[in-house]
Amino acid sequence: MAFRGTRSLLGAATMLRMLQAAPVARPGPLAYRAGILPVLARRTYTAPADGPATPGATASSPLRDRLREDLKSAMRSKDKERTTVIRSILSAITYADKATGVEVDDERARQELRRMVKKHEESIQQFTQAGRADLTEREQAQVSIVQAYLPQAKSEAELAAAVDAAIERAGAKGPSDLGAVMKEVAKTLSADEAPRKVLADLIKARLSSLPRS
């Protein structure tokens, strides 16, 4: 009997060591869908220079922090639409983490939001053409939630000021300097703040109006 007891104790101790040494599984999108955020909210990951992502210290991510806080608020207020959309955003960002092997930064995360906006806009167009006003309204409500986490478009006056500053920095003299000015503007304005086609048209107009030397 004593021998059996000793074997049981040794087995339990071995099992405990194995559990302690086992790597912690990376939380997947289902965890967000299931609403297990109180546990996972601060489980973030960093990647070593020569390997995949591993558990580490909390990285600075204002976008993720805002999403998690807004999700808690939506769940407390029983806002089902907002809860569903924010969970979808967090899931999309988690997929990006897995695809790259690291916790992506906020700018990379916003690319996922832009993809979501594009899909919603395509759905809105399809439902509108099909005469489904109910589904159109739902998609519009959802896309507005996603867009709230993207930088807002600049006004015409703000774009004009940014373009003029970029022209000066680039030392542009005429339309042939369009590419150089576009590069300068891209340093200060994101695609959300200034759609590239709108920006290009504005720069062309500004460059064409410059006095010829």
Residue frames as qw, qx, qy, qz and C-alpha x, y, z in Angstrom:
[[0.000, 0.885, 0.465, 0.000, 0.00, 0.00, 0.00],
 [0.308, -0.788, 0.106, 0.522, 2.83, 2.36, 0.87],
 [0.423, -0.112, 0.601, 0.669, 4.45, 1.58, -2.46],
 [0.210, 0.635, 0.654, 0.354, 1.25, 2.41, -4.31],
 [0.148, -0.929, -0.257, 0.220, 0.92, 5.68, -2.41],
 [0.400, -0.564, 0.329, 0.643, 4.48, 6.65, -3.29],
 [0.360, 0.189, 0.678, 0.612, 3.86, 5.90, -6.96],
 [0.077, 0.817, 0.555, 0.134, 0.69, 8.04, -6.91],
 [0.255, -0.874, -0.035, 0.413, 2.53, 10.97, -5.34],
 [0.409, -0.326, 0.515, 0.679, 5.37, 10.69, -7.84],
 [0.292, 0.454, 0.706, 0.458, 2.86, 10.55, -10.71],
 [0.036, -0.914, -0.398, 0.064, 1.03, 13.64, -9.48],
 [0.341, -0.741, 0.180, 0.550, 4.26, 15.57, -9.06],
 [0.409, -0.043, 0.637, 0.652, 5.38, 14.63, -12.57],
 [0.184, 0.679, 0.647, 0.293, 2.03, 15.70, -14.02],
 [0.168, -0.919, -0.207, 0.291, 2.22, 19.04, -12.19],
 [0.375, -0.521, 0.388, 0.661, 5.69, 19.75, -13.59],
 [0.345, 0.251, 0.713, 0.556, 4.47, 18.92, -17.11],
 [0.058, 0.840, 0.532, 0.088, 1.53, 21.28, -16.79],
 [0.266, -0.856, 0.002, 0.443, 3.72, 24.08, -15.47],
 [0.375, -0.369, 0.540, 0.657, 6.21, 23.63, -18.32],
 [0.423, 0.501, 0.697, 0.290, 3.58, 23.39, -21.05],
 [0.116, 0.048, 0.193, 0.973, 3.32, 26.46, -23.32],
 [0.292, 0.495, 0.510, -0.640, 0.22, 28.61, -22.97],
 [0.409, 0.456, 0.690, 0.386, -2.01, 28.36, -26.03],
 [0.037, -0.032, 0.156, 0.987, -2.53, 31.52, -28.03],
 [0.369, 0.466, 0.592, -0.544, -6.15, 32.74, -27.66],
 [0.211, 0.216, 0.727, 0.617, -8.12, 32.34, -30.87],
 [0.227, -0.196, -0.229, -0.926, -11.05, 34.29, -32.33],
 [0.536, -0.429, -0.687, -0.240, -13.58, 31.94, -30.75],
 [0.412, -0.336, -0.555, 0.640, -12.51, 33.24, -27.36],
 [0.045, 0.080, 0.018, -0.996, -13.53, 36.73, -28.39],
 [0.446, -0.235, -0.553, -0.663, -16.81, 35.47, -29.82],
 [0.567, -0.393, -0.717, 0.097, -17.51, 33.63, -26.61],
 [0.257, -0.854, -0.044, -0.450, -16.98, 36.87, -24.66],
 [0.830, -0.402, -0.202, 0.330, -14.10, 35.59, -22.51],
 [0.356, 0.745, -0.110, 0.553, -12.48, 39.01, -22.54],
 [0.487, -0.825, 0.184, -0.220, -12.12, 39.55, -18.78],
 [0.872, -0.319, 0.293, 0.230, -9.59, 36.69, -18.80],
 [0.750, 0.245, 0.318, 0.525, -7.91, 37.39, -22.12],
 [0.153, 0.976, 0.148, 0.037, -8.03, 41.19, -22.24],
 [0.148, -0.899, 0.406, 0.076, -4.43, 41.56, -21.11],
 [0.808, -0.140, 0.514, 0.250, -2.99, 38.38, -22.62],
 [0.470, 0.841, -0.172, -0.206, -0.79, 39.90, -25.29],
 [0.918, -0.003, 0.247, 0.311, 2.15, 38.53, -27.22],
 [0.062, 0.867, -0.387, -0.307, 5.54, 39.68, -28.41],
 [0.940, 0.331, -0.020, 0.076, 7.75, 38.00, -30.96],
 [0.596, -0.549, 0.359, 0.463, 11.47, 37.25, -30.56],
 [0.204, 0.704, -0.400, -0.551, 13.64, 38.39, -33.43],
 [0.202, 0.344, -0.858, -0.323, 14.22, 34.84, -34.67],
 [0.014, -0.173, -0.982, 0.077, 11.03, 33.01, -33.81],
 [0.237, -0.557, -0.631, -0.486, 7.24, 33.00, -33.64],
 [0.326, -0.611, 0.094, -0.716, 5.10, 34.92, -31.20],
 [0.518, -0.164, -0.768, 0.340, 5.32, 33.90, -27.57],
 [0.383, -0.829, -0.406, -0.010, 3.60, 35.10, -24.40],
 [0.484, 0.159, -0.189, 0.840, 5.10, 38.38, -23.27],
 [0.081, -0.388, -0.390, 0.831, 4.45, 41.78, -21.80],
 [0.320, 0.773, 0.518, -0.179, 1.49, 43.91, -22.78],
 [0.412, 0.164, 0.341, 0.829, 2.23, 45.85, -25.96],
 [0.120, 0.443, 0.197, -0.866, 1.06, 49.41, -26.44],
 [0.046, 0.287, 0.775, 0.561, -2.07, 49.31, -28.61],
 [0.237, 0.175, 0.284, -0.912, -4.53, 52.17, -28.10],
 [0.548, 0.051, -0.474, -0.687, -6.82, 50.70, -30.77],
 [0.534, -0.131, -0.835, 0.004, -7.10, 47.31, -29.07],
 [0.127, -0.174, -0.646, 0.732, -7.52, 48.91, -25.66],
 [0.364, 0.129, 0.018, -0.922, -10.36, 51.05, -27.00],
 [0.593, -0.008, -0.644, -0.483, -12.03, 48.08, -28.68],
 [0.431, -0.145, -0.851, 0.263, -11.88, 45.97, -25.53],
 [0.033, 0.203, 0.492, -0.846, -13.28, 48.73, -23.37],
 [0.464, 0.123, -0.203, -0.853, -16.03, 49.45, -25.89],
 [0.538, -0.062, -0.804, -0.247, -16.89, 45.76, -26.04],
 [0.228, -0.218, -0.787, 0.531, -17.31, 45.61, -22.28],
 [0.219, 0.225, 0.214, -0.925, -19.52, 48.69, -22.43],
 [0.523, 0.079, -0.497, -0.688, -21.63, 47.25, -25.26],
 [0.466, -0.130, -0.875, 0.022, -22.06, 43.98, -23.39],
 [0.077, -0.234, -0.647, 0.722, -23.10, 45.77, -20.20],
 [0.354, 0.292, 0.078, -0.885, -25.68, 47.83, -22.09],
 [0.587, 0.269, 0.761, -0.063, -26.86, 44.72, -24.00],
 [0.411, 0.707, -0.204, -0.538, -26.19, 46.41, -27.34],
 [0.856, 0.063, 0.505, 0.092, -26.18, 43.28, -29.49],
 [0.645, 0.747, 0.071, 0.146, -25.34, 44.99, -32.80],
 [0.047, 0.894, -0.411, 0.173, -22.36, 46.85, -31.40],
 [0.669, -0.453, 0.587, -0.054, -21.18, 43.79, -29.46],
 [0.877, 0.287, 0.370, 0.102, -21.28, 41.63, -32.59],
 [0.522, 0.825, -0.083, 0.202, -19.40, 44.15, -34.73],
 [0.167, -0.835, 0.499, -0.162, -16.66, 44.82, -32.18],
 [0.789, -0.251, 0.561, 0.006, -16.15, 41.09, -31.64],
 [0.812, 0.518, 0.218, 0.157, -15.80, 40.71, -35.41],
 [0.239, 0.907, -0.287, 0.193, -13.17, 43.47, -35.47],
 [0.456, -0.655, 0.592, -0.116, -11.18, 41.83, -32.67],
 [0.883, 0.067, 0.463, 0.042, -11.42, 38.47, -34.42],
 [0.664, 0.728, 0.013, 0.172, -10.11, 39.99, -37.67],
 [0.005, -0.866, 0.460, -0.195, -7.16, 41.51, -35.82],
 [0.709, -0.393, 0.580, -0.080, -6.46, 38.18, -34.11],
 [0.880, 0.371, 0.276, 0.111, -6.37, 36.47, -37.52],
 [0.402, 0.859, -0.231, 0.219, -3.85, 39.08, -38.66],
 [0.414, -0.708, 0.554, -0.144, -1.72, 38.27, -35.59],
 [0.847, -0.075, 0.527, 0.020, -1.74, 34.59, -36.51],
 [0.751, 0.637, 0.123, 0.123, -1.02, 35.27, -40.18],
 [0.281, 0.851, -0.338, 0.287, 2.06, 37.40, -39.40],
 [0.789, -0.065, -0.491, 0.362, 3.24, 35.47, -36.33],
 [0.274, -0.016, -0.385, 0.881, 3.39, 38.64, -34.24],
 [0.022, 0.743, 0.564, -0.360, 0.93, 40.99, -32.60],
 [0.381, 0.524, 0.340, 0.682, 0.35, 43.52, -35.36],
 [0.150, -0.197, -0.252, 0.936, 0.54, 47.23, -34.64],
 [0.304, 0.583, 0.487, -0.575, -2.44, 49.56, -34.86],
 [0.308, 0.552, -0.355, -0.689, -1.76, 50.70, -38.42],
 [0.167, 0.121, -0.931, -0.301, -1.67, 47.09, -39.64],
 [0.138, 0.360, 0.854, -0.348, -4.80, 46.36, -37.60],
 [0.330, 0.567, 0.160, -0.737, -6.58, 49.24, -39.31],
 [0.226, 0.278, -0.728, -0.585, -6.00, 47.51, -42.64],
 [0.034, -0.244, -0.969, 0.026, -8.32, 44.77, -41.41],
 [0.179, 0.579, 0.502, -0.618, -10.92, 47.40, -40.54],
 [0.261, 0.488, -0.327, -0.766, -10.65, 48.88, -44.03],
 [0.156, 0.029, -0.925, -0.347, -11.29, 45.44, -45.52],
 [0.052, 0.439, 0.836, -0.326, -14.36, 45.12, -43.33],
 [0.224, 0.589, 0.142, -0.763, -15.62, 48.52, -44.48],
 [0.226, 0.322, -0.644, -0.656, -15.13, 47.53, -48.11],
 [0.092, -0.174, -0.975, -0.106, -17.12, 44.30, -47.64],
 [0.114, 0.555, 0.630, -0.531, -19.94, 46.16, -45.89],
 [0.231, 0.545, -0.144, -0.793, -20.06, 48.73, -48.68],
 [0.190, 0.130, -0.838, -0.495, -20.24, 45.98, -51.29],
 [0.028, -0.364, -0.918, 0.157, -23.09, 44.37, -49.37],
 [0.163, 0.573, 0.330, -0.732, -24.90, 47.71, -49.12],
 [0.254, 0.387, -0.472, -0.750, -24.70, 48.11, -52.88],
 [0.183, -0.053, -0.945, -0.265, -26.00, 44.58, -53.49],
 [0.003, 0.467, 0.805, -0.367, -28.87, 44.89, -51.01],
 [0.190, 0.528, 0.080, -0.824, -29.83, 48.29, -52.40],
 [0.277, 0.244, -0.661, -0.653, -29.99, 46.91, -55.92],
 [0.216, -0.198, -0.953, -0.079, -32.09, 43.99, -54.64],
 [0.393, -0.525, -0.242, -0.716, -34.51, 46.38, -52.93],
 [0.687, -0.398, -0.572, 0.205, -33.75, 45.00, -49.46],
 [0.069, -0.786, 0.119, -0.602, -34.01, 48.17, -47.40],
 [0.778, -0.609, 0.045, -0.147, -33.95, 46.22, -44.12],
 [0.900, -0.095, 0.059, 0.422, -30.62, 44.57, -44.88],
 [0.422, 0.628, -0.003, 0.654, -29.21, 47.79, -46.31],
 [0.338, -0.823, 0.090, -0.448, -29.97, 49.65, -43.10],
 [0.879, -0.461, 0.090, 0.085, -28.37, 46.92, -41.02],
 [0.796, 0.202, 0.048, 0.569, -25.17, 46.97, -43.10],
 [0.160, 0.754, -0.019, 0.637, -25.05, 50.77, -42.89],
 [0.590, -0.761, 0.093, -0.252, -25.37, 50.61, -39.11],
 [0.920, -0.256, 0.112, 0.276, -22.57, 48.04, -38.90],
 [0.651, 0.425, 0.036, 0.628, -20.20, 49.86, -41.23],
 [0.100, -0.857, 0.054, -0.503, -20.65, 53.07, -39.23],
 [0.770, -0.624, 0.134, -0.001, -19.46, 51.22, -36.12],
 [0.861, 0.035, 0.145, 0.486, -16.34, 49.98, -37.92],
 [0.394, 0.681, 0.080, 0.613, -15.59, 53.40, -39.42],
 [0.403, -0.891, 0.006, -0.208, -15.64, 54.96, -35.96],
 [0.782, -0.496, 0.246, 0.288, -12.33, 53.19, -35.28],
 [0.671, 0.312, 0.264, 0.619, -10.66, 54.59, -38.39],
 [0.214, -0.333, -0.027, 0.918, -9.19, 58.10, -38.76],
 [0.357, 0.756, 0.482, -0.262, -11.82, 60.50, -40.03],
 [0.553, 0.515, 0.327, 0.568, -11.48, 62.17, -43.43],
 [0.289, -0.341, -0.095, 0.889, -9.90, 65.62, -43.42],
 [0.314, 0.814, 0.333, -0.358, -11.81, 68.67, -44.57],
 [0.639, 0.671, 0.163, 0.339, -11.02, 70.34, -47.91],
 [0.038, -0.950, 0.225, -0.214, -9.23, 73.15, -46.11],
 [0.669, -0.570, 0.474, 0.052, -7.09, 70.69, -44.11],
 [0.850, 0.218, 0.383, 0.288, -6.21, 68.72, -47.25],
 [0.423, 0.854, 0.028, 0.300, -5.27, 71.91, -49.10],
 [0.286, -0.881, 0.358, -0.117, -3.00, 72.98, -46.24],
 [0.800, -0.304, 0.496, 0.144, -1.35, 69.55, -46.12],
 [0.764, 0.488, 0.289, 0.308, -0.78, 69.57, -49.88],
 [0.197, 0.942, -0.121, 0.244, 0.71, 73.06, -49.86],
 [0.502, -0.732, 0.460, -0.020, 3.08, 72.06, -47.07],
 [0.854, -0.020, 0.476, 0.209, 4.09, 68.92, -48.97],
 [0.603, 0.738, 0.128, 0.273, 4.74, 70.90, -52.15],
 [0.063, -0.935, 0.303, -0.172, 7.03, 73.22, -50.21],
 [0.684, -0.506, 0.523, 0.047, 8.92, 70.34, -48.56],
 [0.829, 0.216, 0.454, 0.246, 9.35, 68.56, -51.88],
 [0.161, -0.533, 0.327, 0.764, 10.48, 71.73, -53.64],
 [0.507, 0.446, 0.712, 0.194, 7.96, 70.94, -56.39],
 [0.055, -0.340, 0.248, 0.906, 7.91, 73.17, -59.47],
 [0.516, 0.212, -0.333, -0.760, 5.13, 71.68, -61.61],
 [0.897, 0.015, 0.001, -0.441, 2.99, 68.65, -62.55],
 [0.719, 0.369, -0.581, 0.097, 6.05, 66.47, -63.17],
 [0.080, 0.355, -0.727, 0.582, 6.69, 66.52, -59.40],
 [0.736, -0.307, -0.176, -0.578, 3.38, 64.79, -58.58],
 [0.853, -0.077, -0.504, 0.115, 5.06, 61.62, -57.33],
 [0.398, 0.190, -0.501, 0.745, 7.40, 63.47, -54.98],
 [0.332, -0.316, 0.173, -0.872, 4.55, 65.47, -53.49],
 [0.830, -0.231, -0.340, -0.378, 2.40, 62.36, -53.04],
 [0.721, 0.006, -0.572, 0.391, 5.22, 60.74, -51.06],
 [0.113, 0.226, -0.403, 0.880, 5.48, 63.78, -48.81],
 [0.571, -0.293, -0.036, -0.766, 1.74, 63.90, -48.17],
 [0.838, -0.132, -0.513, -0.129, 1.66, 60.16, -47.37],
 [0.443, 0.142, -0.626, 0.625, 4.02, 60.84, -44.46],
 [0.110, -0.041, 0.423, -0.898, 1.38, 62.93, -42.69],
 [0.656, 0.094, 0.085, -0.744, -2.00, 61.71, -43.98],
 [0.404, -0.017, 0.914, -0.009, -3.39, 58.18, -44.01],
 [0.067, -0.180, -0.774, -0.603, -5.62, 56.76, -46.73],
 [0.148, -0.637, -0.744, 0.134, -8.59, 57.19, -44.38],
 [0.140, -0.678, -0.191, 0.696, -7.86, 60.87, -43.84],
 [0.267, 0.657, -0.283, -0.645, -7.26, 61.54, -47.53],
 [0.856, 0.317, 0.409, -0.006, -8.45, 59.14, -50.29],
 [0.529, -0.289, 0.455, 0.656, -5.55, 58.84, -52.72],
 [0.348, 0.519, 0.578, 0.526, -7.55, 59.74, -55.84],
 [0.112, -0.952, -0.283, -0.037, -8.94, 62.88, -54.21],
 [0.504, -0.706, 0.196, 0.457, -5.45, 63.74, -53.03],
 [0.549, 0.021, 0.528, 0.647, -3.88, 63.18, -56.46],
 [0.216, 0.744, 0.493, 0.396, -6.47, 65.42, -58.14],
 [0.269, -0.949, -0.116, 0.118, -5.88, 68.17, -55.59],
 [0.569, -0.501, 0.340, 0.556, -2.10, 67.96, -55.97],
 [0.488, 0.325, 0.549, 0.596, -2.35, 68.09, -59.77],
 [0.051, 0.898, 0.362, 0.243, -4.52, 71.20, -59.56],
 [0.423, -0.862, 0.065, 0.273, -2.12, 72.84, -57.10],
 [0.605, -0.270, 0.447, 0.600, 0.97, 72.00, -59.14],
 [0.407, 0.539, 0.534, 0.509, -0.66, 73.21, -62.38],
 [0.062, -0.955, -0.252, -0.144, -1.37, 76.58, -60.76],
 [0.608, -0.562, 0.085, 0.555, 2.23, 77.16, -59.65],
 [0.274, 0.907, -0.161, -0.276, 3.95, 80.06, -61.43],
 [0.908, 0.287, 0.043, 0.303, 6.39, 78.86, -64.06],
 [0.454, -0.727, 0.212, 0.470, 9.97, 79.79, -63.42]]
